[in-house]
Amino acid sequence: MNPPGTTALIMMVDDTPANLSVLSDLLSARGFKISVAEDGESALEQLQYVRPDLILLDVLMPRLDGFTTCRRLKERPETREIPVIFMTALTDTVEKVKGFELGAVDYITKPFQQEEVLARVNAHLGLQQLKDASRRARRGSSASSIAPWTRSSRSMMQAASFSSTPPPSGCSAARPRRRSAGLASDSSPKPCAGC
């Protein structure tokens, strides 16, 4: 995946050169980087070397269809989180549900409507950026960017009596605690400079 603020890389997988040409022209004109594969096997091979931010995947292809390709993508830890949007002329609900069950995030119907393609691509890239930021925050890699939030949330939690952690070492104040199983809450807090 590309770091936030950089141009997104979109992999297009389709066995019809005309579809690839239309999508490539549309997306590259909007500033996206493009990677192209003409079948599922080629896409899986390319994914050993490139990490797109999103994959546009045709459903009906020879040798390895889109459903099988998507299943294999979602089985691999290194490609599992890449959003997949299926491209298809199929309108059968059963086929669409099958794609969602395999891990696709959306469908684009053929023939393509440019505004729809751009709207869906942008929406899912935005969602993916939020997911990535959330993962980084949970791992602590962006501790400095969440530090102000942590300080303000700590004071909100104290006010709401949801804190389950003891006060800082050396602090004479006891944070208010929720009553449970007949235990009384702590006496009135006396804040220290660190609280």
C-alpha positions, -999 to 999 in steps of 0.1 A, spaced: 0 0 0 11 35 -7 17 58 22 -11 84 29 -9 115 7 7 97 -23 -9 87 -55 -28 55 -53 -18 24 -73 -48 6 -89 -44 -29 -103 -69 -37 -131 -74 -73 -140 -95 -80 -171 -90 -102 -202 -106 -77 -225 -81 -51 -238 -108 -26 -246 -119 -26 -210 -84 -22 -197 -79 7 -222 -110 26 -211 -103 22 -174 -66 30 -178 -74 62 -197 -100 72 -171 -80 65 -140 -46 77 -152 -62 110 -163 -73 114 -127 -38 109 -115 -39 73 -104 -10 49 -110 -20 19 -130 -10 -18 -130 -25 -41 -155 -30 -79 -156 -49 -98 -183 -59 -127 -161 -60 -139 -125 -28 -158 -127 -9 -128 -140 -24 -107 -112 -13 -131 -85 22 -132 -100 24 -94 -101 13 -91 -65 45 -108 -54 62 -75 -65 37 -47 -63 11 -37 -36 -18 -19 -51 -41 2 -30 -71 -13 -48 -79 -40 -73 -105 -38 -100 -111 -75 -109 -132 -89 -138 -154 -118 -128 -155 -138 -160 -120 -146 -173 -104 -177 -188 -82 -201 -168 -86 -184 -134 -118 -165 -129 -123 -134 -107 -139 -154 -79 -110 -178 -76 -85 -150 -79 -103 -130 -51 -104 -161 -28 -66 -166 -33 -59 -129 -26 -79 -131 6 -61 -162 17 -27 -145 16 -18 -123 46 1 -99 24 -28 -92 1 -58 -99 24 -64 -62 32 -63 -49 -4 -99 -39 -14 -113 -57 -44 -140 -43 -66 -155 -67 -90 -162 -56 -126 -190 -76 -143 -219 -76 -167 -236 -102 -144 -266 -89 -127 -276 -120 -108 -278 -114 -70 -264 -148 -62 -232 -140 -81 -229 -106 -64 -234 -121 -30 -208 -148 -38 -183 -120 -45 -190 -103 -12 -187 -135 7 -152 -140 -9 -141 -106 4 -149 -81 -24 -159 -47 -12 -181 -36 -42 -192 -42 -78 -190 -21 -109 -213 -31 -137 -203 -32 -174 -206 -12 -195 -187 12 -173 -202 46 -163 -172 68 -157 -187 88 -128 -197 55 -110 -162 40 -115 -146 71 -100 -170 74 -72 -166 38 -61 -128 39 -65 -125 71 -45 -149 59 -18 -131 26 -12 -96 42 -13 -108 66 14 -122 38 35 -90 19 31 -69 49 43 -91 52 74 -87 14 81 -49 17 76 -47 48 100 -68 29 126 -44 -2 123 -14 21 127 -29 38 157 -37 5 174 -1 -7 168 12 25 184 31 35 153 15 69 153 16 75 190 26 112 186 -5 119 164 -29 103 189 -12 117 220 -35 148 222 -66 126 217 -53 103 245 -49 132 270 -84 146 263 -100 111 263 -83 104 297 -99 134 312 -133 125 297 -130 90 310 -121 103 345 -151 125 344 -173 97 333 -158 73 359 -147 47 334 -111 46 342 -98 12 352 -61 21 356 -46 33 389 -34 69 393 1 78 382 29 67 406 32 92 435 -2 108 428 -23 113 460 -55 116 439 -76 86 434 -96 85 401 -133 80 406 -142 44 400 -174 27 391 -193 10 419 -194 -28 415 -202 -57 437 -208 -36 468 -174 -18 466 -175 19 474 -160 44 450 -128 61 461 -129 92 482 -129 127 467 -99 131 443 -71 156 449 -55 162 415 -17 163 412 3 182 386 5 150 364 -32 144 362 
